[in-house]
Amino acid sequence: MIETNRSILEALNDEREFALTKYGSRPRPVSEHLLLVEQYLKDAKTAWTRYSGDDRALHELRKAGAMLLQCMSEHGCPRRGVPFHNGDGQEDLPKRTEINAVASEPYSATMLGSNGSKRS
């Protein structure tokens, strides 16, 4: 079944509303969003392997997606190709070597294909 973008965004917004009601609406730093998204992704992997199916994993992925939307709502969502500040006050675009370096870090096991080979 292929969902429309509209129905996906509605589900993600419903999840955001639920989380805001449950946990409050205080702004979080990007780092906190990253940690929470990472945990939801771990939960999705666990759900998928433990219950041998997509349904429970998709529930966790919905939470991760909602957290990503919340982060971008709070901190902005840069468009592809727009320069960013690289920490020394100068603008730069990410270089392919920087992207590859991040993908090769130990925690990026999610970047591996189903057979364990690195995706390109």
Backbone as ProteinMPNN parsed JSONL, in Angstrom:
{"seq_chain_A": "MIETNRSILEALNDEREFALTKYGSRPRPVSEHLLLVEQYLKDAKTAWTRYSGDDRALHELRKAGAMLLQCMSEHGCPRRGVPFHNGDGQEDLPKRTEINAVASEPYSATMLGSNGSKRS", "coords_chain_A": {"N_chain_A": [[0.847, -1.186, 0.0], [0.658, 2.127, -0.927], [1.017, 5.148, 0.579], [-0.316, 8.465, 0.457], [1.469, 11.574, 0.35], [0.084, 13.488, 1.802], [-1.509, 11.989, 3.639], [0.503, 10.783, 5.095], [1.821, 13.009, 6.219], [-0.297, 13.948, 7.773], [-0.521, 11.86, 9.656], [1.994, 12.101, 10.888], [1.778, 14.685, 11.94], [-0.359, 14.264, 13.714], [0.938, 12.59, 15.52], [2.873, 14.366, 16.484], [1.211, 16.23, 17.792], [0.155, 14.577, 19.788], [2.526, 13.988, 21.22], [3.282, 16.574, 22.041], [1.179, 17.182, 23.749], [1.528, 15.206, 25.675], [4.235, 15.499, 26.573], [4.771, 18.193, 26.709], [5.584, 21.489, 25.411], [8.11, 22.595, 25.332], [10.944, 24.068, 23.788], [13.531, 22.1, 22.326], [17.052, 21.465, 22.223], [18.903, 20.869, 19.155], [20.589, 18.684, 19.488], [19.289, 17.122, 21.441], [16.984, 16.371, 20.083], [18.233, 14.782, 18.123], [19.251, 12.651, 19.669], [16.871, 11.531, 20.665], [15.56, 10.795, 18.27], [17.391, 8.918, 17.338], [17.05, 6.957, 19.328], [14.356, 6.227, 18.856], [14.691, 5.09, 16.33], [16.315, 2.912, 16.972], [14.466, 1.551, 18.549], [12.614, 0.948, 16.56], [14.075, -0.827, 14.962], [14.425, -2.896, 16.801], [11.739, -3.593, 17.242], [11.061, -4.493, 14.703], [12.767, -6.718, 14.368], [12.142, -8.303, 16.594], [9.386, -8.764, 16.425], [9.042, -9.641, 13.889], [8.001, -8.214, 11.632], [6.577, -5.427, 9.808], [4.68, -3.682, 10.959], [4.842, -2.904, 13.779], [7.356, -1.736, 13.753], [6.914, 0.397, 12.008], [5.281, 2.012, 13.579], [7.131, 2.993, 15.421], [8.819, 4.326, 13.663], [7.102, 6.322, 12.82], [7.074, 7.895, 15.123], [9.746, 8.748, 15.155], [9.82, 10.21, 12.767], [7.98, 12.237, 13.369], [9.377, 13.501, 15.41], [11.568, 14.474, 13.975], [10.247, 16.315, 12.304], [9.358, 18.086, 14.283], [11.794, 19.05, 15.273], [12.782, 20.414, 13.01], [10.789, 22.288, 12.766], [11.266, 23.828, 14.983], [13.938, 24.65, 14.631], [14.417, 25.205, 11.994], [14.659, 24.341, 8.492], [16.984, 23.752, 6.352], [17.292, 24.314, 2.868], [18.144, 22.113, 0.161], [21.357, 22.541, -1.209], [21.727, 25.072, -0.23], [24.057, 27.204, 1.25], [25.784, 26.569, 4.379], [26.803, 27.534, 7.708], [30.068, 26.826, 8.695], [31.161, 26.722, 11.232], [33.368, 28.355, 11.603], [32.527, 30.818, 10.966], [32.343, 31.102, 8.265], [30.626, 30.456, 5.22], [29.692, 27.369, 3.704], [29.316, 24.56, 1.501], [28.328, 21.175, 2.097], [30.899, 18.802, 1.644], [31.552, 15.972, -0.402], [33.404, 14.212, 0.761], [33.151, 14.828, 3.469], [30.553, 13.99, 3.984], [30.838, 11.253, 3.479], [32.664, 10.613, 5.496], [31.136, 10.907, 7.822], [29.276, 8.904, 7.363], [30.865, 6.686, 7.679], [31.378, 6.426, 10.338], [31.267, 4.635, 13.496], [28.618, 4.439, 14.625], [26.932, 4.433, 12.489], [25.636, 2.169, 11.501], [23.183, 1.895, 10.379], [23.479, 2.718, 7.832], [24.188, 0.616, 6.336], [23.601, -1.882, 3.883], [21.122, -4.517, 3.51], [22.589, -6.829, 3.353], [24.822, -6.227, 4.754], [26.711, -4.803, 3.398], [28.236, -1.695, 2.512], [26.19, 1.067, 1.711], [26.049, 3.132, -1.19]], "CA_chain_A": [[0.0, 0.0, 0.0], [1.414, 3.377, -0.992], [0.274, 6.258, 1.181], [-0.049, 9.775, -0.133], [2.216, 12.476, 1.233], [-0.873, 14.151, 2.692], [-1.883, 11.108, 4.746], [1.702, 10.601, 5.912], [2.0, 14.231, 7.006], [-1.365, 13.978, 8.785], [-0.14, 10.927, 10.723], [3.126, 12.683, 11.612], [1.263, 15.808, 12.724], [-1.113, 13.687, 14.826], [1.936, 12.117, 16.493], [3.444, 15.569, 17.111], [0.211, 16.762, 18.732], [0.129, 13.656, 20.919], [3.754, 14.183, 21.999], [3.232, 17.897, 22.674], [0.229, 17.081, 24.857], [2.082, 14.326, 26.702], [5.532, 15.92, 27.091], [4.907, 19.637, 26.75], [6.031, 22.119, 24.166], [9.363, 23.34, 25.473], [11.895, 23.836, 22.698], [14.659, 21.23, 22.646], [18.196, 21.682, 21.325], [19.024, 19.897, 18.07], [21.235, 17.479, 20.021], [18.289, 16.306, 22.123], [16.177, 15.761, 19.018], [19.022, 13.713, 17.504], [19.292, 11.501, 20.576], [15.551, 10.912, 20.707], [15.327, 10.147, 16.979], [18.231, 7.724, 17.326], [16.404, 5.955, 20.168], [13.18, 5.728, 18.146], [15.165, 4.211, 15.264], [16.708, 1.654, 17.627], [13.22, 0.875, 18.919], [12.019, 0.43, 15.327], [14.844, -2.021, 14.594], [14.078, -3.941, 17.763], [10.369, -4.02, 16.964], [11.047, -5.245, 13.45], [13.4, -8.025, 14.544], [11.469, -9.078, 17.637], [8.024, -9.136, 16.043], [9.098, -10.152, 12.509], [7.08, -7.551, 10.717], [6.728, -3.993, 9.641], [3.687, -2.857, 11.652], [5.357, -2.277, 15.008], [8.478, -0.876, 13.367], [6.364, 1.627, 11.428], [4.818, 2.863, 14.684], [8.309, 3.681, 15.95], [9.282, 5.249, 12.627], [6.208, 7.487, 12.884], [7.561, 8.733, 16.227], [10.997, 9.378, 14.71], [9.462, 11.219, 11.765], [7.362, 13.377, 14.06], [10.44, 14.208, 16.128], [12.322, 15.222, 12.964], [9.425, 17.477, 11.939], [9.371, 19.027, 15.403], [13.122, 19.668, 15.282], [12.87, 21.37, 11.909], [9.864, 23.377, 13.08], [11.906, 24.676, 15.99], [15.271, 25.136, 14.261], [14.498, 25.485, 10.57], [14.953, 23.227, 7.586], [17.706, 24.328, 5.211], [17.013, 23.727, 1.556], [19.304, 21.49, -0.48], [22.166, 23.457, -1.996], [21.898, 26.358, 0.447], [25.26, 27.149, 2.084], [25.619, 26.581, 5.825], [27.983, 28.029, 8.422], [30.887, 25.669, 9.043], [31.718, 26.838, 12.573], [34.365, 29.42, 11.702], [31.922, 32.039, 10.463], [32.285, 31.11, 6.816], [29.623, 29.567, 4.654], [30.244, 26.292, 2.903], [28.417, 23.458, 1.178], [28.98, 19.936, 2.523], [31.7, 18.134, 0.627], [31.296, 14.534, -0.451], [34.274, 13.516, 1.719], [32.586, 15.023, 4.805], [29.382, 13.13, 4.083], [31.335, 9.883, 3.58], [33.296, 10.432, 6.805], [30.056, 10.705, 8.789], [28.664, 7.601, 7.09], [31.753, 5.598, 8.064], [31.53, 6.376, 11.793], [30.742, 3.378, 14.033], [27.19, 4.398, 14.909], [26.145, 4.529, 11.264], [25.293, 0.841, 10.995], [21.954, 2.018, 9.605], [23.856, 3.036, 6.464], [24.56, -0.617, 5.663], [22.541, -2.591, 3.195], [20.61, -5.685, 4.21], [23.618, -7.87, 3.381], [25.958, -5.725, 5.518], [27.609, -4.005, 2.563], [28.001, -0.261, 2.638], [25.44, 1.693, 0.621], [26.751, 4.29, -1.775]], "C_chain_A": [[0.888, 1.243, 0.0], [0.526, 4.499, -0.467], [0.606, 7.546, 0.435], [0.755, 10.613, 0.859], [1.283, 13.143, 2.233], [-1.22, 13.26, 3.883], [-0.691, 10.842, 5.666], [1.915, 11.824, 6.796], [0.92, 14.374, 8.071], [-1.029, 13.061, 9.951], [1.01, 11.484, 11.553], [2.673, 13.866, 12.466], [0.416, 15.333, 13.897], [-0.157, 13.22, 15.929], [2.578, 13.301, 17.219], [2.494, 16.145, 18.14], [0.136, 15.889, 19.984], [1.337, 13.895, 21.827], [3.756, 15.534, 22.706], [2.286, 17.891, 23.865], [0.837, 16.287, 26.011], [3.323, 14.907, 27.371], [5.719, 17.43, 27.196], [5.551, 20.181, 25.493], [7.323, 22.914, 24.316], [10.287, 23.054, 24.301], [13.062, 22.963, 23.187], [15.826, 21.613, 21.74], [18.249, 20.584, 20.261], [19.609, 18.591, 18.602], [20.233, 16.564, 20.723], [17.362, 15.625, 21.11], [16.934, 14.588, 18.388], [19.052, 12.466, 18.375], [17.954, 10.776, 20.625], [15.228, 10.184, 19.403], [16.142, 8.853, 16.899], [17.599, 6.608, 18.171], [15.167, 5.372, 19.484], [13.584, 4.788, 17.006], [15.639, 2.867, 15.826], [15.471, 0.858, 18.022], [12.546, 0.261, 17.697], [12.746, -0.84, 14.877], [14.502, -3.182, 15.512], [12.682, -4.481, 17.486], [10.32, -4.881, 15.711], [11.65, -6.637, 13.632], [12.654, -8.892, 15.544], [10.111, -9.587, 17.17], [7.907, -9.55, 14.583], [8.075, -9.51, 11.585], [7.236, -6.055, 10.75], [5.834, -3.165, 10.554], [4.242, -2.162, 12.88], [6.535, -1.355, 14.708], [7.973, 0.447, 12.799], [5.798, 2.563, 12.491], [5.984, 3.651, 15.271], [8.861, 4.676, 14.935], [8.408, 6.496, 12.56], [6.672, 8.44, 13.979], [8.841, 9.462, 15.829], [10.709, 10.482, 13.701], [8.844, 12.452, 12.389], [8.407, 14.186, 14.812], [11.288, 15.023, 15.156], [11.551, 16.461, 12.514], [9.451, 18.535, 13.033], [10.704, 19.776, 15.457], [13.227, 20.752, 14.206], [11.906, 22.535, 12.104], [10.511, 24.362, 14.044], [13.177, 25.347, 15.48], [15.434, 25.463, 12.788], [14.878, 24.248, 9.78], [15.653, 23.796, 6.358], [17.394, 23.583, 3.921], [18.292, 23.123, 0.987], [20.031, 22.546, -1.322], [22.362, 24.82, -1.365], [23.129, 26.252, 1.351], [24.919, 27.161, 3.571], [26.89, 27.115, 6.455], [28.761, 26.844, 8.949], [31.584, 25.801, 10.393], [32.767, 27.929, 12.709], [33.853, 30.713, 11.079], [31.822, 32.108, 8.952], [31.232, 30.127, 6.34], [30.289, 28.539, 3.753], [29.12, 25.337, 2.536], [29.1, 22.171, 1.635], [29.712, 19.282, 1.363], [31.444, 16.637, 0.707], [32.152, 13.786, 0.563], [33.749, 13.677, 3.144], [31.383, 14.12, 5.01], [29.828, 11.678, 4.25], [31.973, 9.622, 4.934], [32.244, 10.181, 7.87], [29.458, 9.319, 8.604], [29.553, 6.452, 7.534], [31.966, 5.52, 9.567], [30.819, 5.147, 12.339], [29.232, 3.339, 14.221], [26.34, 4.385, 13.661], [25.85, 3.157, 10.663], [24.022, 0.877, 10.162], [22.251, 2.337, 8.139], [24.237, 1.784, 5.694], [23.355, -1.226, 4.972], [22.132, -3.836, 3.965], [21.636, -6.807, 4.28], [24.872, -7.422, 4.123], [26.929, -4.912, 4.707], [27.231, -2.542, 2.676], [27.234, 0.258, 1.436], [26.247, 2.849, 0.068], [25.819, 5.451, -1.925]], "O_chain_A": [[1.771, 1.378, 0.847], [-0.557, 4.762, -0.99], [1.684, 7.684, -0.143], [0.714, 10.373, 2.066], [1.655, 13.342, 3.39], [-1.225, 13.729, 5.021], [-0.859, 10.693, 6.877], [2.162, 11.687, 7.994], [1.195, 14.873, 9.162], [-1.225, 13.433, 11.109], [1.01, 11.36, 12.777], [3.137, 14.028, 13.594], [0.463, 15.934, 14.97], [-0.412, 13.428, 17.115], [2.8, 13.244, 18.428], [2.912, 16.51, 19.238], [0.064, 16.399, 21.102], [1.196, 13.994, 23.046], [4.188, 15.627, 23.854], [2.564, 18.527, 24.882], [0.682, 16.651, 27.177], [3.464, 14.825, 28.591], [6.732, 17.89, 27.723], [6.002, 19.43, 24.628], [7.6, 23.808, 23.515], [10.399, 21.907, 23.867], [13.51, 23.089, 24.326], [15.611, 22.041, 20.606], [17.7, 19.499, 20.453], [19.172, 17.51, 18.208], [20.332, 15.343, 20.603], [17.004, 14.457, 21.264], [16.355, 13.529, 18.146], [18.895, 11.351, 17.876], [17.91, 9.546, 20.625], [14.683, 9.08, 19.427], [15.641, 7.822, 16.449], [17.613, 5.445, 17.769], [14.949, 4.161, 19.525], [12.897, 3.8, 16.745], [15.395, 1.817, 15.231], [15.428, -0.361, 17.852], [11.971, -0.824, 17.785], [12.112, -1.809, 14.461], [14.313, -4.311, 15.06], [12.47, -5.694, 17.495], [9.611, -5.887, 15.671], [11.117, -7.621, 13.118], [12.549, -10.103, 15.351], [9.727, -10.714, 17.482], [6.804, -9.785, 14.089], [7.373, -10.199, 10.845], [7.929, -5.493, 11.598], [6.197, -2.04, 10.897], [4.121, -0.943, 13.006], [6.687, -0.311, 15.342], [8.544, 1.502, 13.08], [5.833, 3.782, 12.32], [5.846, 4.834, 15.58], [9.321, 5.755, 15.31], [8.897, 7.591, 12.28], [6.664, 9.656, 13.788], [9.006, 10.645, 16.124], [11.291, 11.564, 13.776], [9.142, 13.578, 11.99], [8.336, 15.415, 14.85], [11.687, 16.143, 15.474], [12.133, 17.534, 12.36], [9.552, 19.729, 12.753], [10.733, 20.989, 15.663], [13.699, 21.859, 14.465], [12.179, 23.648, 11.655], [10.326, 25.573, 13.932], [13.467, 26.485, 15.849], [16.487, 25.95, 12.376], [15.351, 23.251, 10.327], [14.997, 24.269, 5.43], [17.253, 22.36, 3.913], [19.393, 23.576, 1.301], [19.412, 23.329, -2.042], [23.093, 25.649, -1.908], [23.235, 25.311, 2.137], [23.888, 27.699, 3.974], [27.94, 27.146, 5.813], [28.191, 25.953, 9.579], [32.519, 25.049, 10.667], [33.034, 28.389, 13.819], [34.634, 31.59, 10.71], [31.276, 33.07, 8.411], [30.98, 29.102, 6.974], [31.312, 28.807, 3.124], [28.082, 25.314, 3.197], [30.326, 22.074, 1.572], [29.203, 19.219, 0.244], [31.15, 16.108, 1.779], [31.682, 12.823, 1.168], [33.885, 12.759, 3.952], [31.209, 13.547, 6.085], [29.267, 10.948, 5.067], [31.842, 8.522, 5.472], [32.436, 9.328, 8.736], [29.165, 8.634, 9.583], [29.058, 5.346, 7.749], [32.671, 4.626, 10.034], [29.87, 4.659, 11.724], [28.619, 2.295, 13.994], [25.115, 4.328, 13.767], [25.819, 3.01, 9.441], [23.798, -0.004, 9.332], [21.361, 2.236, 7.294], [24.576, 1.871, 4.514], [22.224, -1.09, 5.438], [22.749, -4.166, 4.978], [21.564, -7.652, 5.172], [25.875, -8.135, 4.133], [27.889, -4.374, 5.26], [26.073, -2.193, 2.903], [27.562, -0.055, 0.292], [27.035, 3.468, 0.782], [26.225, 6.512, -2.398]]}, "name": "protein", "num_of_chains": 1, "seq": "MIETNRSILEALNDEREFALTKYGSRPRPVSEHLLLVEQYLKDAKTAWTRYSGDDRALHELRKAGAMLLQCMSEHGCPRRGVPFHNGDGQEDLPKRTEINAVASEPYSATMLGSNGSKRS"}
